[in-house]
């Protein structure tokens, strides 16, 4: 009689043990192809390292994390379809994106399905501003923050200059242009001229024409509000024309992949912003940040960039919220994140409650010369930090945010 009883007990306990070992799935929307595939690779590498570290330390709620990933190609409609597939695969959280249109579309669909969505490389103010809602969070800085640190640096070191803007004619481009014009007092479009380019299919001739116009404008500062392959195309033409020796080039959101693809000679002296570089943990005395840099560098034989750090941080922050609430329920996790302060790969950060924007220090950076870069053992120490602004000074105020929102003064 004892044997059947023991067998029955084992059968009763089996579902519990299976559940305890069943992985918790999270979904990464990332560009494996298209304009932002280099940044997409960084997102993947940062995500995998975070999951490895978390699982090595016992997982989440005693269960391992499993990464599901799908190529978004930085297209909004494809990112939305991926969200549906993640949902059908029982993912509990979705993150990623390399454009603001993608983040807005995917975040909207995630809300309809009741899943939190974490935007990574999506800088337009609208993501957590006019288009923000309760289910979307943004770890990266927004355009306003980039504009504030650049505006302060330029007003101190390059005052009363004439600007020319070349702008990606999309959500992010227009948002960044508006924020930077305000921060640099260059709103007068007659004096501070501009060209807008189609972000999808602008031709080489159009880039050349736009840059000839910039050269003729007698501007002191050329602002390239472009990203991915578009800014690479523009900088190749800039270098061929010798414009980088005539004016100060500003690329608001700099990345190490630009230097790797274009070379230091093309990019030397370019100024932009980042919320994180591999030098930041030492600057801000972050023990965990230093360990991340060391592990990432050993694993991938390159220094981590801001994309990898952002992905790593989001996985850790979501996992921490699950641990703190002892729940995978989206509503519980959202409440646990709102106004939550923490330190991970840098100094203090906070998920602001009223808009879900991550508040953190932001840096103005300048690309080093080739001679300086070659002194580094990995030949990858690309950026000099030239200015730092505290997060609370860089972000929009509640009043500014509500002005942008119009009638919708709270997240829904």
N, C-alpha and C positions, 0 to 999 in steps of 0.2 A: 504493500500500500504506500510505502514511503516514496517509492520512485515516481508514481504518477503525481503525487502532491508536489514534489520538488520540480518536476517538469512543468506543472501548472504555474508555479511561482516564477520560474524562469520566463515563461511566455508572458506573464503579466508585466514583468520588469523590462522586457525587451524593448518596447517602444520608448521607455524613458531613457535607457542607455543609448539607443540609436539617436534620439533627439539630442542628447548631451554631446554626441560626437558629430552631429550634422553641422556642416559649415554655415555661417551667416554670410549671405551673398551681398556684395555691394557692386554697383555698376559705374564704370568709367566711360564717359563719352569723350573720345579723343581723336584728333585728326591724324590718322596714319598716312593719309595722302593729302595732296592739295597744298595751299599756300603756307600752312602752319605745321607741316609734318615734323619739322625739327623740334618745335615746341611740344608737339604731341609725344615724341619719343621721351622727352624729359618728364612729362606728366606720367607716362607709364612707369618709368624707372623710379620716380619718387614714390608712386603708389605701391609698387611691388616691395620696395624697401620698408615702407611703413608696415605693410601687412606681415612681412617676415619678422620684423621686430616685435609686433604685437603678438603674433602667434608663438614666438619663442618665449614670451613672458606669460603664456597661459591663455591667450586669445581674449575673447569678449564673452562675458557670462559663462566662462568655461568652455566656449566653443571656438573653433578656428574661424578666421575670416577667409573668404574666397573672393577673388577679384574676377568679375565679369567685365569684358571690355568689348567695345564696338567702335568701328571707324565712323566718325561723324563727317569727315572730309570738310569740316567747318561750314556745313550747310544746315540751315535751320530745319528744313523739312526732314532731312535724314536724322538729325539729332532727335527730333520728336518721335520718329519711328523707332529709334533705338530705345527711347524711354519706354515705349509700349512693350518692346521685347524684354527689357530688364524687368518690367513689372510681371510679365508672364513667367519669367524665370525666378520669381519670388525674391528679387533684390529688395533690400530694406532701405537703401539710400542710393542716390545717384549724384555724381559729381563730374566736373570736367568743363569742356568747352574752350574754344580759342577765339571766338568772336562774340560780340555782345548780342547780335541777332540770334545766334545759336543758343546762348544762355537764356535769353528772354523766352524763346519758343519752347525750349526743353523744360525750363522751369515752370512755364504755364501748364504744360502737359503733365508734369510731375505733380503739380497741385491738384489737377483734376483726378489723379490716381491716388492722392493722399500720401505721396512720398516726398521727403525733404530733398532739395536740390542745392548743391554747393557749386557756385560759379567760381572758376579759377582765373583764366586769362581773359576776363571780360571787363573792360575798363569804363564803358560808357556810364555816365551818371544814372541813366534810365534803369539800369539793371536793379539797383536797390532804391531808385528814386521813383519816377512816374510809373514804371512797370513793376515795381516791387510788390511782394505779397508775403504772407506768413510762411510759405513753404520754400522760399529762396533765401540763401545766405551767400555773401560774397567774401572770400578770404583775401583776394587781391585788393590793392588800392583802386580808387576810382579816378576819373579824369580830374575832378575837382582837387583831389589830393596832389596829383602830379603837377597840376597847374600852380598850386600854392607854393610848393617848394621851388619850382622853376622860377616863378614870378619873384619870389623873395631873393633868390640868388642873383637873377639877372638885374633886378633893380639896384642891388648893392654893388655889383661888379661891372655891369654893362648898361648903365642908365641912358635914357633918352636915345634909344636906337630905333632905326627903321626896320620893320619886319616884313617878310613876304611868306605867305603860307601856301603850301601845296597839300591838299586835303583829300583824304579818301571820302568819297561822297556816300557815306553810310551812317548808321546810328552812332558808332564810335567816333568816326572822323568829325562829324558835326558837333558832337558833344565836347570832344577835346578842343576843337577850335574855339568854341564859345568860352570854355573855361579858361583857356590860356590867353585869349584876347583880354578877358576881364582882369586876369592876374597881372598882365604886363602892360595894361593901359594902352592896348593897341587895337581898340574897337573901331577906330576910324578906317574903314575899308578903302577909302580914297588914298590915304597916306600909306596904310599897311595893306598892300594888295594881296591877291590870292588867286589860285586856280584850284578847281575841284575836278577830281579824276574818278572815273568809274572804277570801283575796287575789283571788279571781276575781269573786265576785258579791255582795259586801256592799252593802247598800242605803244610801241617804242617811239613812234613819231609824236604821240601825244605827250609822253614824258619829256622828250627833247624840247618840244614847243613850250611846255610849262616851265622848264628850267631856263630856256632862253628868255622867257618873260621875267623870271626871277632875276636873272643877270642884268637885264635892262632896267629893273625897278630901282637899282642903286640901294637895295636893302643892305643893312649891316648883318642881319640875322635871318637865316633861311630855316623855316620850321617845316619839317616833313612829317605831316600827320598821316603817316602810312605805317603799315605793319606787314610782316611776313614777306612773301616774294615781291610784293609791291615796293616796299622800302628798299629791298635789295636791288631791284631794277633801277629805281631812282638814284641810288647811291653810285651805281656803276656809271650812269650818265654824268652825275655830279663830278666824279673823279676824272672821267674822260675830258670834261670841259674845264677842269682845274678850278671848279667853283669852291671846293673845300679849302683852297688856299686864299680865297677872296673874301669869304663870309664865314660867320660862325654858324655851324649846322646844329640844329636842335632836332632830335628824334625823341618825342616824349616818353615812349616806352622802349627803352633799350634792352637788348638781350644779347647774351654771349654768342648765340648762333649767328648773329649778324657779322661779328668779327671773324668767326670761324669760316663763314662762307665767302666773305668779301675780302678778308685780309686786313691787317692792322694799318697798312699804308693808306687804304681807302677810308678807314674809320677813325684814324688818329684825331683826337681833339673834339670829336662829336660829344655833345652834352645831352643827357636825358635823365630819366628817373628809374628807380627800382625800389620796391619795398624790402628786398633782401638780396644780398650778394654773399658769396661764401666767406667774405671778410667780416660780415656783420656780427656773427657769434662772438668773435674775439673783441670787437668794438663794444658790444653790449654785455660782455662777460656771461655768455650763455653756455653752460656746461653741456646741455643737451644739444645745442646747436653745433658745438665743436665736435661732439661725438657723431652727429649726423654727417658733417663734412668729411670726417675721417672715414666712416663706413662707406659713404657714397663714392668717395674718391678711390678707395680700395676696390670696390665692386666694379665700377664702370671706367676706371682709369681716366677720369676727368672730374673737375670740380662741379658741384651742383650749382644750377642756376635758380632763378626765382621761381620758374615753373615747377621744378622738382620739389623745391621747398614748400610751395603752396599746396601741391598734391599731398605730400607727406603730412603736412599740418592738418589738412582737412580730414584725412583718414583717422588721425589720432584724436582730433577734437570730437568727431562723431562717435568714435569708440568710447571716449571718456564720458560723453553724455549718456551713452547706453549703460555704462558701468554705474554712473551716479544715480540713474533712475531705475536700474535693474529692469529695464524694459526696452523693447524694440518698437514701441508705439510712437508714431510720428509726432503726435501732439505732445506727448511727454518729453520727447527729445527737443522739440522746438522750445518749449518752456524752459528746459534746463540750459539751453544755449543763450537765450535772451539775457543780455546784460552780464553774461558770464565772463570773468576776467581770468587770464592764464598767462603762463610763460612757457614757451617750448623751444623754438629755434632762434629766438632773439629776446629782446626785452619784453615789457608788459604789452599785452594785446587784449582786446575786448570785442565780443560780438554785441554790437549796440542793439538795444532792445527795440527802439522805435522804427529802425529801417533795416536791421540785419547786416549793416555794413561793418566789416572788421576795422577797428580803430587801432592803428599801429604807426610807429615812426616811419617816415618816408625819406628817401635819400635822393639828392641830385648827384649824378655821377658823370665822369668824363672818361673817354677811352684813352688809355695810355699809348705812348709811342711804341713802335715795334721794338726798339732797343730796350725799353723798360720791360715789355712783355717777355722778351727772350731771356731775361735774367731769371725768370721763374722756372723751377724744375720741370713743370708740366707745360710751360710756355702758354699758360692759360690765365694768367693774372691780368685780366683785361681792363678793369675799372678802378679809377681813383674816386673815392668818395669826397666830394667837394662841398657838400652842404647837407645838413640834417634838420628835419623839422619834426617836432613831436606830433604824435597822432591827433591829439585833441585840438591842436592848432591848425592841422591840415584839413580836417573833415568839415563838411557842411554842418551848420547849426540846425537845430530843430526848426527854427523859423524859415531858413532857406529851403530846407527839405519840404516843408509844408507848402511853401510858395510854389515849388515845382509840382507837387502833387495836386494842387488845385482843391477840388471838393473832397478828395479822398485823403483825409488827414491822418488816418491810421491804416495799418496793414490789414488786409482781409484774406 
